[in-house]
Amino acid sequence: MANEPTPTPPQSCPTPDFYVYEWAALESADPCGDGVIVRWRDGTELRCHPLWLRENLIGDPLAGLDGIDPVTRETTVDLARLPADLRLIDVGVKGGALAVAFEPEGLQATYHPGWLRHVAEGRHQPASHLPDAVAWTTTDLAEPPTHDGSAVLDDDEVLRRWLHDLVAFGVARLENTPADPRHLEAVVARIGELRGSNFGRIWHVDVDVDPVSTANTSLRLPAHTDLPTRETPPGFQYLHCIENDVDGGASTMTDGLAVAEHLRATEPDALEALRTLEWVFFNRAQDHDHRWTGPFVDDGDGRIPYTFRAFHPVRAFPAMDPNEVGRGYAALRTFAEVANSERFQMRYPFRVGDIVAFDNRRVLHGRDSFDVGSGGRRRLHGTYMDTDEVYSRLRVLARRADAPHERAADPVATNPVSNRIEESNV
């Protein structure tokens, strides 16, 4: 096939997903080994394997042609049924798009150059369409980035801006929501599926006569993350203030990323101990027995920067060489001193109607002690959600808001402190 670059797209060149791509006409397409290299005018290149191209061919279920289902955008190709000698016999540019022919199947296919371009630029990766993480201290954020939540059930833009800040800073707040115990579930259901735990799908944070957790007392809670006893702790947590007229009980948040950056620069040995020395986390409850072994600062598989397993009531046993236990405790002390310091720990009032969301694997939360002797009450409702749910909803909201372009926008939060940080870092 001849290379015929042109900026004019053909009338029909569907893509294997639901994004709308700008037409980025190809300059050339040339055979390379068992595949093809496509090039754009600015020198950007992408090498495509024939099996990958075949999987992403738009299929025709009525004609029995396997490929990308035009309705679900999922592939119906069974690789075991493809010819072992599948190859490209003809490649070129047609109307700016990639045009190829497969043998021995005898199929021809055309591929949208904008879709190919987004792969070449790495915009198909999991981090795509999400804001970069912005590490913060109390110099940057005195309180959580805040949005008016009165219309969040009906306004996608409010939801998108709130989730944008939540992913960027690890914490974001809605204000002006009803103090209705049913409201939290309705808001969170707008994002995705709730994640249950041994506390249920929706749980309360109140002073119990017979508490099952230190959260259900009036005691101070230092900076911590929830459920380190699980193989995968919950990704995000949501807390809704229903009542709060007690003395004390200010809420706190600490950015674990900022603490880790500080330790890397000032106490690298402590950070190394936190990342490598393991502990057994164990919720010693009458009706539950969850346990997990891992480091306090868990690098995981590298795709998520850190998971902080930071809840001392359930950190039960050292799982390390006995000679390392002292070093392990010293590193924990260093981390706690930094995480609970005025420089790193924001302190703010939890007002009735506020919904505070935060990344439970990144941001450490806590509270001051409070007095219930005067007859006041502090009642919160909470729930968890997996990280995947938040990321998925934010990508979809960004896609809809930015149509017809595939690139996600960077909204500006209503909180002036958040605005300043976004403009310089995000």
Secondary structure, 3 states (H helix, E strand, C coil): CCCECCCCCCCCCCCCCCCCCCCCCCCEEEEECCEEEEECCCCCEEEECHHHHHHCCECEHHHCECCECCCCCCECCCHHHCCCCCEEEEEEEECCEEEEEEECCCEEEEECHHHHHHHHCCCCCCCCCCCCCCCCCCCCCCCCCEEECCCCCCCHHHHHHHHHHHHHHCEEEEECCCCCCCHHHHHHHCCCCCECECCECCEEECCCCCCCCHHHCCCCEEEECCCCCCCCCCCEEEEEEEEECCEECCEEEEEHHHHHHHHHHHCHHHHHHHHHCEEEEECCCCCCCCEEEEECEECCCCCCCCEECCCHHHEEEECCCHHHHHHHHHHHHHHHHHHCCCCCEEEECCCCCCEEEEECCCEEEEECCEECCCCCCEEEEEEEECHHHHHHHHHHHHHHHHCCCCCCCCCCCCCHHHHHHHHHHC
